[in-house]
Amino acid sequence: MSNKIVDSHCHLNFPQFKDNLKEVVQKALDNKVSKMLTISTKLNEINELEEISNVYPEVYNSIGVHPHECKNYKNLSLEDLLKYTKNPKCIGIGETGLDFYYENSPKELQTKLFKIHIEAARKSSLPLIVHTRNADIETIQILKSEMKKEKFFGLIHCFSTSQELAESAIDLGLYISLSGIVTFDKSNELRNIIKELPVDRLLVETDAPYLAPVPYRGKCNEPAYLIKTAQFISNLLGISFENFAKHTTNNFYKLFTKAKQ
């Protein structure tokens, strides 16, 4: 298992994988990806996610509402999320958080649902999967405020922004998940931040079908391409791929305790 990696965030139910999911999963396994976590962005896709995670032993799923989708879940309740966590393959809450770049949903509503997801993470003892874009300050404030109320666990998904967010997340006991963005030509600042992060708090992800790493940039991303991101980061950190794979895989299981190795 020391040279195996885990895709901690992908979207295997998206249309890009509808006709070839079996091949996509097998290709991932052939490229050292031992497990995949397929992420919920809205509640009406949960049946698809559960079906995928039940068909493929290597795949788990989460439950949650993406910030873009909040406008369609104005009356979301705690129970709306918790009832799905009883499925043994459901191992995380989210993705949730704040996205003020597009602001497809009102900021106030995003904040309201973010806090509901945090409470669901507490009640279920499952980790929170946080999406944040153009909202680092607000995200940090909410995470700090809610952590003071009662502890929860989680990660910042697809980290690509500020050192302040990374340091705040680490201070709060959260993990940082890195995507193919780190391989992009214009990501020098991001790479400098990552060099200073503790490897025992890092995870890796594809966010497939988005954000394919170099040399696949511009193509449909898939879990098999995670190996390129992991190799790139291990080189960046000056450690062997095997060492990096061991750390990030162990970190995944420490955080997602419901997943089976």
C-alpha positions as CSV (number, residue, x, y, z in Angstrom):
1,M,0.0,0.0,0.0
2,S,3.0,2.3,0.4
3,N,3.0,3.3,-3.2
4,K,-0.8,3.7,-3.5
5,I,-2.6,7.0,-3.6
6,V,-6.2,8.1,-2.9
7,D,-8.3,10.4,-5.0
8,S,-10.0,12.3,-2.2
9,H,-12.3,14.3,-4.4
10,C,-13.8,13.5,-7.8
11,H,-17.2,13.5,-9.5
12,L,-17.7,10.1,-11.1
13,N,-21.4,10.6,-11.7
14,F,-20.8,13.6,-14.0
15,P,-21.8,13.1,-17.7
16,Q,-18.2,12.9,-18.9
17,F,-18.0,9.4,-17.3
18,K,-21.5,8.1,-18.1
19,D,-20.4,5.8,-20.9
20,N,-17.0,4.6,-19.7
21,L,-17.1,4.6,-15.9
22,K,-15.9,1.0,-15.6
23,E,-12.9,1.7,-17.7
24,V,-12.2,5.0,-15.8
25,V,-12.2,3.1,-12.5
26,Q,-10.0,0.3,-13.8
27,K,-7.5,2.8,-15.3
28,A,-7.3,4.5,-11.9
29,L,-6.5,1.3,-10.2
30,D,-3.9,0.5,-12.8
31,N,-2.2,3.9,-12.0
32,K,-1.7,3.4,-8.3
33,V,-5.1,4.9,-7.2
34,S,-6.4,2.6,-4.6
35,K,-9.6,4.5,-3.5
36,M,-11.8,7.3,-4.9
37,L,-14.2,9.5,-3.1
38,T,-17.0,10.7,-5.4
39,I,-18.4,14.0,-4.1
40,S,-22.0,15.2,-3.7
41,T,-22.9,18.6,-5.1
42,K,-26.7,18.4,-4.7
43,L,-29.1,16.0,-2.9
44,N,-30.9,14.8,-6.1
45,E,-27.7,13.1,-7.3
46,I,-27.3,11.0,-4.2
47,N,-28.9,7.9,-5.8
48,E,-26.3,8.0,-8.5
49,L,-23.5,8.4,-6.1
50,E,-24.7,5.6,-3.9
51,E,-25.1,3.3,-6.9
52,I,-21.6,4.0,-8.0
53,S,-20.1,3.5,-4.6
54,N,-22.1,0.2,-4.1
55,V,-21.0,-1.2,-7.5
56,Y,-17.3,-0.3,-7.1
57,P,-15.6,-1.4,-3.8
58,E,-12.9,1.1,-4.4
59,V,-15.3,4.1,-4.5
60,Y,-16.9,6.0,-1.6
61,N,-19.3,8.9,-1.6
62,S,-20.2,12.0,0.3
63,I,-23.4,13.9,0.9
64,G,-23.8,17.6,0.6
65,V,-24.8,20.8,-1.3
66,H,-22.3,22.8,-3.3
67,P,-22.4,26.6,-2.7
68,H,-23.6,27.0,-6.3
69,E,-26.6,24.9,-5.6
70,C,-27.7,26.5,-2.3
71,K,-30.4,28.5,-4.1
72,N,-32.2,25.3,-4.8
73,Y,-32.1,24.1,-1.1
74,K,-33.3,27.1,0.8
75,N,-35.0,24.9,3.3
76,L,-32.2,22.4,3.8
77,S,-32.4,20.8,7.2
78,L,-29.8,18.9,9.3
79,E,-31.8,15.7,8.9
80,D,-31.8,16.1,5.1
81,L,-28.1,15.4,5.3
82,L,-27.8,13.0,8.2
83,K,-30.3,10.5,6.8
84,Y,-27.8,9.7,4.0
85,T,-24.9,9.2,6.3
86,K,-26.3,5.8,7.5
87,N,-25.1,4.3,4.2
88,P,-21.7,2.6,5.0
89,K,-20.1,4.0,1.8
90,C,-21.0,7.6,2.8
91,I,-17.9,8.8,4.5
92,G,-17.9,12.7,4.3
93,I,-20.1,15.8,4.5
94,G,-20.0,18.1,1.5
95,E,-18.8,19.6,-0.6
96,T,-20.0,22.7,1.1
97,G,-18.6,26.2,1.8
98,L,-18.6,29.6,0.1
99,D,-18.1,30.6,-3.5
100,F,-18.2,34.4,-4.0
101,Y,-16.5,34.3,-7.4
102,Y,-19.6,33.3,-9.3
103,E,-22.1,33.9,-6.4
104,N,-24.6,31.6,-8.1
105,S,-26.4,31.6,-4.7
106,P,-26.9,34.5,-2.3
107,K,-24.0,34.9,0.2
108,E,-26.3,34.8,3.2
109,L,-27.8,31.5,2.0
110,Q,-24.4,30.0,1.4
111,T,-23.4,30.9,4.9
112,K,-26.5,29.4,6.4
113,L,-26.1,26.1,4.6
114,F,-22.4,26.0,5.3
115,K,-23.2,26.1,9.0
116,I,-25.8,23.3,8.6
117,H,-23.2,21.2,7.0
118,I,-20.8,21.8,9.8
119,E,-23.4,20.7,12.3
120,A,-24.0,17.6,10.2
121,A,-20.2,16.9,10.3
122,R,-20.4,17.1,14.1
123,K,-23.5,14.9,14.5
124,S,-22.3,12.3,12.1
125,S,-18.6,12.4,13.1
126,L,-17.8,12.5,9.4
127,P,-15.3,15.0,8.0
128,L,-16.4,18.3,6.4
129,I,-15.3,18.8,2.7
130,V,-14.9,22.6,2.3
131,H,-15.1,24.5,-1.0
132,T,-13.9,28.1,-0.9
133,R,-13.4,30.6,-3.7
134,N,-13.0,34.3,-3.4
135,A,-14.1,33.9,0.2
136,D,-11.0,33.0,2.2
137,I,-11.6,35.6,4.9
138,E,-15.2,34.7,5.4
139,T,-14.5,31.0,5.3
140,I,-11.7,31.3,7.9
141,Q,-14.1,33.3,10.2
142,I,-16.8,30.8,10.0
143,L,-14.5,27.8,10.6
144,K,-12.9,29.5,13.6
145,S,-16.2,30.6,15.1
146,E,-17.8,27.1,14.6
147,M,-14.7,25.3,15.9
148,K,-15.0,27.3,19.1
149,K,-18.6,26.2,19.6
150,E,-17.8,22.5,19.1
151,K,-15.0,20.6,17.4
152,F,-15.4,19.0,14.0
153,F,-13.0,17.5,11.4
154,G,-12.4,18.2,7.7
155,L,-10.4,19.5,4.9
156,I,-10.0,22.4,2.5
157,H,-10.7,20.8,-0.9
158,C,-8.7,21.9,-4.0
159,F,-6.5,24.4,-2.1
160,S,-5.2,27.0,-4.4
161,T,-5.3,30.4,-2.6
162,S,-3.7,32.1,0.3
163,Q,-1.2,31.2,2.9
164,E,-3.5,32.6,5.5
165,L,-6.2,30.1,4.6
166,A,-3.7,27.2,4.7
167,E,-2.2,28.2,8.0
168,S,-5.7,28.8,9.6
169,A,-6.9,25.4,8.4
170,I,-3.8,23.7,9.8
171,D,-4.2,25.5,13.1
172,L,-7.8,24.3,13.3
173,G,-6.7,20.7,12.8
174,L,-8.0,20.5,9.2
175,Y,-6.3,18.9,6.3
176,I,-5.3,20.5,2.9
177,S,-6.2,18.7,-0.3
178,L,-4.1,19.5,-3.4
179,S,-5.2,19.2,-7.0
180,G,-3.7,19.4,-10.5
181,I,-3.6,23.2,-10.2
182,V,-0.2,22.9,-8.5
183,T,1.2,21.7,-11.8
184,F,0.0,24.7,-13.8
185,D,2.6,27.2,-15.2
186,K,1.2,30.2,-13.3
187,S,1.0,28.4,-9.9
188,N,4.4,29.5,-8.5
189,E,2.9,31.3,-5.5
190,L,0.8,28.2,-4.7
191,R,3.9,26.0,-5.0
192,N,5.8,28.2,-2.6
193,I,3.0,27.9,0.0
194,I,2.8,24.1,-0.4
195,K,6.5,23.8,0.3
196,E,5.9,25.1,3.8
197,L,2.9,22.8,4.6
198,P,3.4,19.7,6.8
199,V,3.2,16.6,4.8
200,D,1.2,14.9,7.5
201,R,-1.7,17.2,6.7
202,L,-1.8,16.8,3.0
203,L,-4.2,14.9,0.7
204,V,-4.4,14.7,-3.1
205,E,-7.3,14.9,-5.4
206,T,-8.3,15.3,-9.1
207,D,-11.6,17.1,-8.9
208,A,-12.3,15.1,-12.0
209,P,-13.5,15.9,-14.6
210,Y,-12.0,19.3,-13.9
211,L,-8.5,20.6,-13.5
212,A,-6.5,17.9,-15.3
213,P,-2.8,18.2,-14.3
214,V,0.0,18.9,-16.8
215,P,0.6,17.1,-19.3
216,Y,-3.2,16.5,-19.6
217,R,-4.3,20.1,-19.0
218,G,-7.3,21.0,-21.1
219,K,-8.5,17.4,-21.3
220,C,-11.2,15.7,-19.3
221,N,-9.6,14.9,-15.9
222,E,-9.9,11.5,-14.4
223,P,-8.7,9.7,-11.3
224,A,-5.9,7.9,-13.2
225,Y,-4.2,11.3,-13.7
226,L,-3.8,11.8,-10.0
227,I,-0.4,10.0,-10.2
228,K,0.9,13.0,-12.2
229,T,-0.1,15.4,-9.5
230,A,1.3,13.2,-6.8
231,Q,4.6,12.8,-8.6
232,F,4.8,16.6,-9.1
233,I,4.2,17.4,-5.5
234,S,6.6,14.8,-4.2
235,N,9.3,16.3,-6.4
236,L,8.4,19.8,-5.2
237,L,8.7,18.7,-1.6
238,G,12.0,16.8,-2.3
239,I,10.7,13.4,-1.1
240,S,10.2,10.1,-2.9
241,F,6.9,9.3,-4.5
242,E,6.6,6.3,-2.2
243,N,7.0,8.5,0.9
244,F,4.5,11.1,-0.3
245,A,2.0,8.4,-1.3
246,K,2.4,6.7,2.1
247,H,1.8,10.0,3.9
248,T,-1.2,11.2,1.9
249,T,-2.9,7.8,1.9
250,N,-2.4,7.5,5.7
251,N,-3.8,11.0,6.1
252,F,-6.9,10.1,4.1
253,Y,-7.7,7.2,6.4
254,K,-7.0,9.2,9.5
255,L,-9.5,11.8,8.4
256,F,-12.0,9.6,6.6
257,T,-12.2,7.0,9.4
258,K,-15.2,5.3,8.0
259,A,-13.3,4.2,4.9
260,K,-11.7,0.8,4.9
261,Q,-8.2,0.2,3.9
